[in-house]
């Protein structure tokens, strides 16, 4: 989970910068004392994603669309999620379009000595999106850590709006 600031709130870890072809990327990282296959299962198997993000249904595969239920959002809405790239157990790239905008994200996994690093990359159409999306991804990744460790799930109120200015500053510096 994220480190805690002096006030006890989770300390943001994400970074916003220029990615490929001049686009903006927000990158957040977590590490796990687990095999890459186990962490991959945590981010791709519906019976495990439901614990920290939401369930999904449909026939997965590159170029296909599945429905994902945002299990911890108000109203627990279902959203279409297109799988752009799936290279088990190392890379999953997805896209989603909703009222908040165009979301293009990918998860990259590496393993070294029994420790797996998860890197979540949110490709931002506008770096200003980081102010709202950054605290959300910090929350969801800490949810993943807590769900895997069997600990109580964090409270979103500890992340937003407390981390919004951190990510707004990251976006300003990147722009």
ABEGO torsion letter per residue (X at the ends): XBBBBAAGBBBBABBBBBBBGGBBBBBBBBBBBBBAAAAAAAAABAAAAAAAAEBBBEBBEBGBBBBBBBAABBGGBBBBBBBABBBOAABBBBBBBBAAEBBBBBBBBBBBGGBBBBBBBBBBABAAAAAAAAAAAAAAAAAAAAAAAGBBBBBAAAAOAAAAAAAAAAAAAAX
